[in-house]
Amino acid sequence: MRTYYFDTKDGVPVRDRIGLEFASAAAAITHSKQMASKIRRENPSGDVDRHVVVIDESGKEIHREAIYPA
């Protein structure tokens, strides 16, 4: 299992310092999609520049999920 971090960014990043363990990058990306969907449901309008960014253990960005797609 590897640890992935889920930052949110909309100009100023909000860093995930704890992370979550997933068996694969694909599972972490699926989680980021679920996070974005939950944020949209809880707050239906927002900045189109806001994203959930998936960071792997090495600090590399592996995926960027738009919370409010254009």
Backbone as a printed PyTorch tensor [residue, N CA C, xyz], in Angstrom:
tensor([[[  0.8520,  -1.1750,   0.0000],
         [  0.0000,   0.0000,   0.0000],
         [  0.9010,   1.2430,   0.0000]],

        [[  0.4570,   2.2230,  -0.7520],
         [  1.1840,   3.4910,  -0.8310],
         [  0.3100,   4.6040,  -0.2710]],

        [[  0.9570,   5.6400,   0.2160],
         [  0.2310,   6.7860,   0.7570],
         [  0.0860,   7.8430,  -0.3220]],

        [[ -1.1270,   8.3750,  -0.4390],
         [ -1.4360,   9.4500,  -1.3880],
         [ -2.0240,  10.6090,  -0.6000]],

        [[ -1.7330,  11.8070,  -1.0690],
         [ -2.1890,  13.0280,  -0.4160],
         [ -3.1590,  13.7500,  -1.3490]],

        [[ -4.1650,  14.3740,  -0.7560],
         [ -5.2400,  15.0000,  -1.5170],
         [ -5.3180,  16.4760,  -1.1520]],

        [[ -4.5760,  17.2790,  -1.8750],
         [ -4.5760,  18.7270,  -1.6630],
         [ -5.7450,  19.3410,  -2.4180]],

        [[ -6.2600,  20.4470,  -1.9210],
         [ -7.2170,  21.2300,  -2.7020],
         [ -6.5280,  22.5350,  -3.0690]],

        [[ -6.7760,  22.9620,  -4.2960],
         [ -6.1300,  24.1790,  -4.7820],
         [ -7.1500,  25.0550,  -5.4840]],

        [[ -7.1030,  26.3260,  -5.1610],
         [ -7.8910,  27.3470,  -5.8600],
         [ -7.1790,  28.6820,  -5.6900]],

        [[ -5.9370,  28.6920,  -6.0930],
         [ -5.0980,  29.8540,  -5.8760],
         [ -4.1590,  29.5870,  -4.7160]],

        [[ -4.7200,  29.3650,  -3.5340],
         [ -3.9350,  29.0320,  -2.3520],
         [ -4.1810,  27.5640,  -2.0220]],

        [[ -3.1340,  26.7380,  -2.0190],
         [ -3.3490,  25.3100,  -1.7560],
         [ -3.6490,  25.0290,  -0.2830]],

        [[ -4.4770,  24.0270,  -0.0700],
         [ -4.7230,  23.4890,   1.2590],
         [ -4.0730,  22.1170,   1.2590]],

        [[ -3.0230,  21.9610,   2.0510],
         [ -2.2180,  20.7420,   2.0380],
         [ -2.8070,  19.6580,   2.9330]],

        [[ -2.8300,  18.4510,   2.3870],
         [ -3.1810,  17.2540,   3.1390],
         [ -1.8860,  16.7260,   3.7290]],

        [[ -1.7300,  16.7930,   5.0280],
         [ -0.4840,  16.3700,   5.6710],
         [ -0.5380,  14.9290,   6.1810]],

        [[ -1.7160,  14.3080,   6.1480],
         [ -1.8720,  12.9490,   6.6830],
         [ -1.8660,  11.9160,   5.5640]],

        [[ -2.6810,  12.1360,   4.5400],
         [ -2.7690,  11.2040,   3.4260],
         [ -3.5920,   9.9720,   3.7580]],

        [[ -3.8070,   9.1740,   2.7340],
         [ -4.5380,   7.9120,   2.8580],
         [ -3.7900,   6.8460,   2.0730]],

        [[ -3.9090,   5.6200,   2.5140],
         [ -3.2550,   4.5180,   1.8140],
         [ -4.2090,   3.8830,   0.8130]],

        [[ -3.6630,   3.6090,  -0.3730],
         [ -4.4000,   2.9160,  -1.4260],
         [ -3.4760,   1.9030,  -2.0770]],

        [[ -4.0660,   0.8670,  -2.6420],
         [ -3.2920,  -0.1830,  -3.3000],
         [ -2.7090,   0.2700,  -4.6230]],

        [[ -3.3290,   1.2820,  -5.2380],
         [ -2.8610,   1.7320,  -6.5570],
         [ -3.1690,   3.2090,  -6.7570]],

        [[ -2.4840,   3.7850,  -7.7400],
         [ -2.7610,   5.1710,  -8.1160],
         [ -4.1880,   5.2990,  -8.6290]],

        [[ -4.6620,   4.2940,  -9.3500],
         [ -6.0300,   4.3290,  -9.8810],
         [ -7.0570,   4.4410,  -8.7540]],

        [[ -6.8300,   3.7280,  -7.6580],
         [ -7.7490,   3.7980,  -6.5130],
         [ -7.7020,   5.1820,  -5.8740]],

        [[ -6.5240,   5.7750,  -5.8020],
         [ -6.3960,   7.1300,  -5.2490],
         [ -7.1040,   8.1440,  -6.1450]],

        [[ -6.9820,   7.9850,  -7.4500],
         [ -7.6510,   8.8850,  -8.3950],
         [ -9.1680,   8.7550,  -8.2640]],

        [[ -9.6630,   7.5370,  -8.1210],
         [-11.0940,   7.3300,  -7.9100],
         [-11.5510,   8.0580,  -6.6530]],

        [[-10.7450,   8.0010,  -5.6030],
         [-11.0760,   8.7040,  -4.3610],
         [-11.1450,  10.2210,  -4.5910]],

        [[-10.2310,  10.7530,  -5.4030],
         [-10.2460,  12.1990,  -5.6730],
         [-11.5270,  12.6000,  -6.4040]],

        [[-12.0060,  11.7410,  -7.2860],
         [-13.2620,  12.0100,  -7.9930],
         [-14.4320,  12.0190,  -7.0180]],

        [[-14.4090,  11.0960,  -6.0530],
         [-15.4560,  11.0490,  -5.0370],
         [-15.4080,  12.2810,  -4.1430]],

        [[-14.1960,  12.7270,  -3.8000],
         [-14.0490,  13.9470,  -2.9910],
         [-14.6250,  15.1510,  -3.7220]],

        [[-14.2910,  15.3030,  -4.9970],
         [-14.7870,  16.4350,  -5.7850],
         [-16.3080,  16.4080,  -5.8510]],

        [[-16.8660,  15.2220,  -6.0600],
         [-18.3220,  15.0860,  -6.1270],
         [-18.9720,  15.4820,  -4.7980]],

        [[-18.3860,  15.0570,  -3.6900],
         [-18.9360,  15.4030,  -2.3720],
         [-18.8840,  16.9120,  -2.1300]],

        [[-17.7790,  17.5420,  -2.4870],
         [-17.6560,  18.9940,  -2.3160],
         [-18.7230,  19.7080,  -3.1580]],

        [[-18.9330,  19.2470,  -4.4000],
         [-19.9700,  19.8490,  -5.2650],
         [-21.3550,  19.7100,  -4.6580]],

        [[-21.6520,  18.5380,  -4.0890],
         [-22.9720,  18.3200,  -3.4740],
         [-23.1750,  19.2420,  -2.2730]],

        [[-22.1300,  19.4000,  -1.4630],
         [-22.2370,  20.2140,  -0.2520],
         [-22.2400,  21.7080,  -0.5400]],

        [[-21.6080,  22.1090,  -1.6420],
         [-21.5310,  23.5170,  -2.0330],
         [-21.6480,  23.5740,  -3.5540]],

        [[-22.8800,  23.6520,  -4.0790],
         [-23.1130,  23.5050,  -5.5150],
         [-22.4560,  24.5410,  -6.4330]],

        [[-22.0470,  25.6710,  -5.9220],
         [-21.3880,  26.6480,  -6.7910],
         [-20.0170,  26.9680,  -6.2300]],

        [[-19.0990,  27.2310,  -7.1430],
         [-17.7570,  27.5410,  -6.6810],
         [-16.8370,  27.9230,  -7.8220]],

        [[-15.6060,  28.1370,  -7.4860],
         [-14.5690,  28.5820,  -8.4120],
         [-14.1730,  27.4580,  -9.3680]],

        [[-14.2240,  27.7200, -10.6710],
         [-13.8560,  26.7010, -11.6620],
         [-12.3730,  26.3350, -11.5950]],

        [[-11.5780,  27.1350, -10.8940],
         [-10.1510,  26.8420, -10.7410],
         [ -9.8610,  25.9480,  -9.5320]],

        [[-10.8820,  25.5490,  -8.8160],
         [-10.6840,  24.7150,  -7.6210],
         [-10.5550,  23.2480,  -8.0240]],

        [[ -9.5260,  22.5860,  -7.5040],
         [ -9.2280,  21.2010,  -7.8520],
         [ -8.8550,  20.3830,  -6.6180]],

        [[ -9.0410,  19.0670,  -6.7430],
         [ -8.4380,  18.1190,  -5.8080],
         [ -7.2150,  17.5840,  -6.5390]],

        [[ -6.0620,  17.7170,  -5.9140],
         [ -4.8050,  17.2930,  -6.5290],
         [ -4.2770,  16.0880,  -5.7650]],

        [[ -4.0040,  15.0080,  -6.5040],
         [ -3.4840,  13.7840,  -5.8970],
         [ -1.9600,  13.7990,  -5.9980]],

        [[ -1.3150,  13.6610,  -4.8430],
         [  0.1420,  13.6720,  -4.7480],
         [  0.5920,  12.3010,  -4.2250]],

        [[  1.5750,  11.6960,  -4.9000],
         [  2.0650,  10.4000,  -4.4210],
         [  3.1280,  10.5730,  -3.3380]],

        [[  3.6440,   9.4650,  -2.8340],
         [  4.6190,   9.4890,  -1.7290],
         [  5.8840,  10.2710,  -2.0560]],

        [[  6.2360,  10.3030,  -3.3310],
         [  7.4580,  11.0080,  -3.7230],
         [  7.2430,  12.5100,  -3.8890]],

        [[  5.9810,  12.9560,  -3.7610],
         [  5.6720,  14.3730,  -3.9110],
         [  5.2600,  14.7610,  -5.3140]],

        [[  5.1070,  13.7650,  -6.1880],
         [  4.7300,  14.0180,  -7.5790],
         [  3.2080,  14.0810,  -7.7190]],

        [[  2.7470,  15.1010,  -8.4420],
         [  1.3160,  15.2080,  -8.7440],
         [  0.9770,  14.1450,  -9.7830]],

        [[ -0.0060,  13.2880,  -9.4600],
         [ -0.3820,  12.2310, -10.4110],
         [ -1.7530,  12.4660, -11.0440]],

        [[ -2.5470,  13.3660, -10.4480],
         [ -3.8710,  13.6440, -11.0070],
         [ -4.3990,  14.9490, -10.4520]],

        [[ -5.2060,  15.6330, -11.2720],
         [ -5.8600,  16.8750, -10.8760],
         [ -7.3180,  16.7580, -11.3000]],

        [[ -8.2140,  16.7860, -10.3180],
         [ -9.6560,  16.6320, -10.5590],
         [-10.3530,  17.9520, -10.3210]],

        [[-10.9960,  18.4780, -11.3580],
         [-11.7460,  19.7290, -11.2150],
         [-12.9640,  19.4980, -10.3250]],

        [[-13.1580,  20.3720,  -9.3610],
         [-14.3240,  20.2790,  -8.4940],
         [-15.5500,  20.8580,  -9.1980]],

        [[-15.3490,  21.9690,  -9.8780],
         [-16.4250,  22.6280, -10.6270],
         [-15.9970,  22.7180, -12.0890]],

        [[-16.1570,  21.6180, -12.8490],
         [-15.7200,  21.6490, -14.2420],
         [-16.4670,  22.7230, -15.0500]],

        [[-15.7460,  23.3130, -15.9600],
         [-16.3290,  24.3810, -16.8010],
         [-17.3430,  23.8100, -17.7840]]])
